[in-house]
Amino acid sequence: MSLKYFKYEEFDSPDVPGSGKYMDADFLKMLDNARDIAGIPFKINSGWRTIEHNQEVGGKPGSSHIVGKAVDISIKNSRERHIILSALQDVGFNRFGIAKTFIHVDSDGEDYDGHKIPDVIWVY
């Protein structure tokens, strides 16, 4: 699958070069569409993660990053946060974590307990 705005390397876990290829294809299509709607670049802070890297950065054991259905997008200011969040919602994403410097977005419907709640926004 080819992406208009992203290279797979942007999604690599830092401990496994080339691992961005493990990202979920449907997730990436949605993300690429959101980037098109936003009209501004998305800098990916974190994409696919190994279990080890996820533990190192304090990620939860059932993190959507380890199944390739999550990214953290760098945010510079409130206006950029609004533009990116709106575009993500426009393409159908409904799970967000909001921090001062990034937005976490995922499309994971399952965790180790069998489900993750849709239509949520949490803060860090």
C-alpha positions as CSV (number, residue, x, y, z in Angstrom):
1,M,0.0,0.0,0.0
2,S,1.3,3.4,-0.8
3,L,0.7,6.4,1.4
4,K,0.4,10.0,0.1
5,Y,1.8,11.8,3.1
6,F,3.8,9.3,5.1
7,K,6.8,6.9,4.8
8,Y,6.6,3.7,6.7
9,E,9.9,4.6,8.5
10,E,8.1,7.4,10.3
11,F,6.2,4.6,12.2
12,D,9.3,2.5,13.2
13,S,9.8,1.4,16.8
14,P,13.3,2.9,17.6
15,D,14.6,-0.5,18.6
16,V,13.6,-2.2,15.3
17,P,14.4,-0.3,12.1
18,G,11.9,-1.1,9.3
19,S,9.1,-2.0,11.8
20,G,6.7,0.7,10.5
21,K,5.6,-2.0,8.0
22,Y,3.8,-3.6,10.9
23,M,1.3,-0.7,11.1
24,D,-2.3,-1.7,10.4
25,A,-3.2,-0.8,6.8
26,D,-6.7,0.5,7.5
27,F,-5.4,2.7,10.3
28,L,-2.8,4.2,8.0
29,K,-5.4,4.9,5.3
30,M,-7.5,6.8,7.8
31,L,-4.4,8.7,9.0
32,D,-3.4,9.6,5.5
33,N,-6.9,10.8,4.8
34,A,-6.9,12.9,8.0
35,R,-3.6,14.5,7.0
36,D,-5.1,15.4,3.6
37,I,-8.1,17.1,5.3
38,A,-5.9,18.9,7.8
39,G,-3.7,20.4,5.2
40,I,-0.7,20.5,7.6
41,P,2.1,18.0,8.2
42,F,1.7,15.4,10.9
43,K,5.0,14.7,12.7
44,I,4.8,11.2,14.2
45,N,6.4,10.9,17.6
46,S,5.5,7.2,18.1
47,G,4.0,4.6,15.9
48,W,4.4,0.8,16.0
49,R,6.2,-0.3,19.2
50,T,7.8,-3.5,20.3
51,I,6.6,-4.7,23.7
52,E,10.0,-3.8,25.1
53,H,10.0,-0.3,23.8
54,N,6.4,0.2,25.0
55,Q,7.5,-0.8,28.5
56,E,10.5,1.6,28.3
57,V,8.3,4.6,27.5
58,G,5.7,3.7,30.1
59,G,3.0,2.4,27.7
60,K,0.2,0.3,29.0
61,P,0.6,-3.5,28.5
62,G,-2.4,-3.6,26.1
63,S,-1.2,-0.5,24.1
64,S,-2.7,0.0,20.7
65,H,0.9,0.9,19.5
66,I,2.0,-2.8,19.8
67,V,-0.6,-3.9,17.3
68,G,0.0,-1.0,14.9
69,K,-3.2,0.8,15.5
70,A,-2.0,4.0,17.2
71,V,0.3,7.0,16.7
72,D,1.3,10.0,18.8
73,I,1.3,13.1,16.7
74,S,3.5,16.1,17.7
75,I,1.5,19.3,18.5
76,K,3.1,22.8,18.5
77,N,0.1,24.9,19.6
78,S,-3.6,25.0,20.3
79,R,-4.6,25.9,16.7
80,E,-2.6,23.0,15.3
81,R,-4.2,20.7,18.0
82,H,-7.7,21.8,16.9
83,I,-6.9,21.3,13.1
84,I,-5.4,17.9,13.6
85,L,-8.0,16.7,16.1
86,S,-10.9,17.8,13.8
87,A,-9.4,16.1,10.8
88,L,-8.9,12.8,12.8
89,Q,-12.6,13.0,13.8
90,D,-13.7,13.7,10.3
91,V,-12.2,10.4,9.0
92,G,-13.8,8.4,11.8
93,F,-11.3,8.1,14.6
94,N,-12.9,8.2,18.0
95,R,-10.2,7.4,20.6
96,F,-7.9,10.2,21.6
97,G,-5.4,11.0,24.3
98,I,-4.5,14.7,24.6
99,A,-1.3,16.0,26.0
100,K,0.4,19.4,25.8
101,T,2.8,18.4,23.1
102,F,1.0,15.5,21.3
103,I,-2.2,13.8,20.4
104,H,-2.5,10.0,20.7
105,V,-5.0,8.5,18.3
106,D,-5.9,4.9,17.9
107,S,-8.4,2.7,16.2
108,D,-8.0,-0.4,18.3
109,G,-11.2,-2.1,19.2
110,E,-9.7,-4.7,21.5
111,D,-7.4,-5.0,24.5
112,Y,-6.3,-8.0,26.5
113,D,-9.8,-7.9,28.2
114,G,-11.5,-8.1,24.8
115,H,-12.5,-4.5,24.3
116,K,-11.6,-0.8,24.4
117,I,-14.2,1.8,24.8
118,P,-15.0,3.9,21.7
119,D,-15.8,7.6,21.7
120,V,-13.4,8.7,24.4
121,I,-10.9,11.5,25.0
122,W,-8.5,11.3,27.9
123,V,-5.7,13.6,29.0
124,Y,-2.1,13.0,30.1
